[in-house]
Amino acid sequence: MNAIEVRGLRKEYPGQLAVAGIDLEIHRGEVFSLLGPNGAGKTTTVEILEGHRRRTAGEVTVLGEDPGTAGRAWRSKLGIVLQTAQDAAGLTVAETVRHFARYYPNPRDPEQVLEQVGLAEKAKAKVRSLSGGQRRRVDVALGIIGRPELIFLDEPTTGFDPKARRQFWDLIRALAAEGSTILLTTHYLDEAEALADRVAVIARGRIVAEDTPANLGGRAGARATVRWTDASGPREVRTQTPTRVINELSAGGSELAELTVTRPSLEDTYLELIGAQR
């Protein structure tokens, strides 16, 4: 059974169609990334899946239940890291995590979670004394403390420094290895490429592409760009057969300085996909 199944999902506000008929399947144990510009419908879609917002039309099943009517037992299976969250600023980090652990039937060990999110040394610090990135780690700790089957991560590494982001990536991989299903929204394309089994791009309320990061938008078969410098100056060729081009250049006996071969990055493909929808 899929963790998430969506058919014809629509969300309308007065004078605005935010989500325009989305179909989506997310497999159990999968890391799935939903990409799109601000205002594309990402957050609205995720909030409907979490049960925080009612849909206008369509069928939605999350962990076997309709999130619009599911109860407390269903909610205990979810872990949610919102874009913005209100924290208990007067509590210590450890007190906050221990407090939230009591809401779940089978929580993780709070001290272990603090270690996983890089906050062990801040356990006795008041939440209000933390930096923005450290508060974000508290959000992540609260999102995983309940040992969730399905984790929603909405821009989870905002405010993280590069080292903290890489540590968080390791945590996501570990959670996925344990069998958790993860739905990740992020503006960091390298994050989606590093973590996601599949990605979908949403623009103007519609899914415009869905595939593995390597194959999204025909990326794997896109032409490569061969760049080099010779006596005539900088040169460039776009080709499906870069190895043949390099062999032909080398056969001429010329010195090829600054030789590079590149294919479209995930960011290149993403920008092309959302640009076509403007």
N, C-alpha and C positions, 0 to 999 in steps of 0.2 A: 504494500500500500504506500502511496505517496504521502509525504508529510504535508504537502500543500497542493490542492487542486483548485483551479480558478477557471470558470467558464463565463465569458461575456460580462465581465465585471465593469460596471459603470457607476460613476459618482457625479452627480450634477448639483451645482449650486445655482442660485438665481443668476441667470445671465452667463453662466460659465459651466462648461463641461470639463471637469478635472480629469476624469478617467473615462476613456471612450471605447470600452469593450475589450478588456484584456483577457487573454487565455494564457494560463501558466500552470506548469507542473514542476514541483520541486521534490526530488526523491529523498527518501529517508537516508540520513548519513551524508548528505551532499552539502558542500559549501557553494552557495549560489549567490552571485552578486548582481544587484539591480543598479544599473548606471543610468544617469540622465542629468540634464541641467536643472537648475533651480526652477520650480514651477512646472516641471514636466509631468508630475503626478506620482513621483516615487513615494513621498511621505504619506500622501493620502492612501495609496495602495497598501503600504505597510501598516498604517493605522487600522485599516479595515481588516487585515489579516490578524492583527493583534486583538481585535474586538473593541477597539477604542473609538471607532467611527462606523456609522451605519452606511451601507451601500444603497444606491438607488435601484440597481438591478444586477442580475447575474447570480451565479451559484459559486459559493466559496466553502471549501472544506479544509480545515486545519487540524491535523492529528485526529482525523475522523469525525470532527464535529463542526457545526456552523458557528463561527466565532461570534456571530450576532446574538446567539442564544445560549452559548456554552456557559457552564457554571464554574464554581471554585475549583473543583478537582481538575478540570481542563486547564485553568489558569496556572495551577501549580506546576504544570508541565512546561511552562514557557519561561524563558529568560529574556528580558527586554532591556536594552540600553538605548535610551532615547537621545535625540540630538541635544536637548536641554532637560535638565532634571533639577528638582528642588532637593537639597540635602539637609540633614540635621546638623547645622553648622556648630551647635554647641556641644555635640558629642565628639568623642575621639573616633578615629578611624576604626579601631577594633570594636568599640561599642556599637557603631553603626552597622557593621557587618554582622556582628553577633545578634543584634536586634532583628535584622531582616532574616537571618537564618531560622528564627523561631516561627516564621510564617509557613515553612515548608515541611512536608512529612519526612523527607530524607535529604537534609541539606549536606553540602560539603563541609569539611572542617574549616572554620573561619580563618584560623592561623595559616592553613595551607593555601587558602584562596588569597590572603594578603601576600604571601610569598609569590604566588603565581603572577599577580598583577604588579609586583614590584613595590609593595607598600609595607613590607615587614618592618622596615626601619621607622616608618611613620605611624605605627600602630597606636602609640600613645598620644599622638598629636591631635589637636582639635581640627575638625574638618575645615573650619573657617580659616585656619592658618595655612592651608595648602595652596599651592599654585594651581592655575587653571588645569594644567596637564595632570597634576596629581589628583585633583577632584574628579577628572575624567576617569582615572583609574579606579576611584571609588565606585563610580557608576558601573564600570565593567565588573567589579567584584560583586556588586549587588545583582547584576544580571546573571551571574553564573552560580551564585551561592546555593540556589535551590536544586542543583543537579538537573537542569532542564533537558527535555528531549529536543526542544526546538528553541534556538536562540536568535533573536532579532537584534542586529547590531546596526544602528543608524549613525553613520559617521563616527565610529567609535574611537578613532585615533586623532581626532581634532585636538590640537594643542600638545600632542606628543612630540618629543624630540626624536631624531632619527634612531637613536639607540633604543628608546622606549617603544617605538613603532615595531622594530624588529623583534623585540622581546614579546610584544603583543602578538605578532604573527606566529611565533612559536606556540603561544598559548592557544590560539585558534586551531592550529594544526593538531595540538594535543587533544583538544575538545572534540575535533572531528574524528580523530583516531579512536576516541572512546565511544563514538556512535552518535554524537549530537548532530542534528541538522542545523545549519547556520544560514540565515539570510542576512547578507551584508549589503548595506548601501554605503557608498564611498565616492568621494571626488578624486581620490588618489588612484590613478589607473594602474600604477605599479603594485598597489596593494591588491587590487582585484586580480591582476595577472598572477601574483605570487600565491594567492590563497584559493581562488575560486575554481571549482570543477567546471562550472558553466557560468556564463554571464548573459544578461539580457539588457538591452538598451531601450529606455522608454523616452519618447519625445512627444509632446503635445497629447499626452494621455494615452498613447498607443505603444505597443511593443514593436519596434522597427527592426530588431535583429536579436537573435538568440543562438548561442553556440558556445563551444569551448573558447577560452581566451585566444588560443592559437589560431582558431579557424573563423573567428567572428568576422562577418562581412567579407568572406573570401580572402581573409588576410594571408592564410598559408600559401595560396596560389597567386598572390599579387606579385607584380613585377619587382625585381630587385633593382636597386640603383648602385651602379659601379662608378666610383669616383677615383680619379688619380690626377697626377700632375706630370706633364712631360715638357719637352722643349717648347711646345706651343702654349703652355700655361695650364690652368685647371681644366679638366675634362670630365664629362659625365655621360653615362649611358644607362637607360632603363631597359631591362631585359628579363625574360623568363629563364635565361640560361647564363647566369653570371660566370659559372666556371668556364664555359666555352669562350666567353668574351675575354676573360683573364688569360686563358691559354693562347688565344690569338694575339693579344697584346704582347705577351711574353715572347712569342715566336718571332716578333719583329726585332728583338734584340734591344729595344729601348728600355731605359731605366724608368720604372714606374714609382714615382715618389708619392707618399701619402695615399696609398691604395686602400680603399675601404669598400665593403659590400654591405648594404643595408636593405632591409625590407620594411614595409610600413609597420610602425609600432602600434600597440593597442590604442595609444592616444591618437595617433594619426587616423586610425580606422574609426574610432569613436567620434572624433570631430567631423569626419566626413559623413557619418551616419546622421548625427544630429543636425549638421548643416543642411542636409538634403530635406529636412523636415521644416525648415524655417519659412 
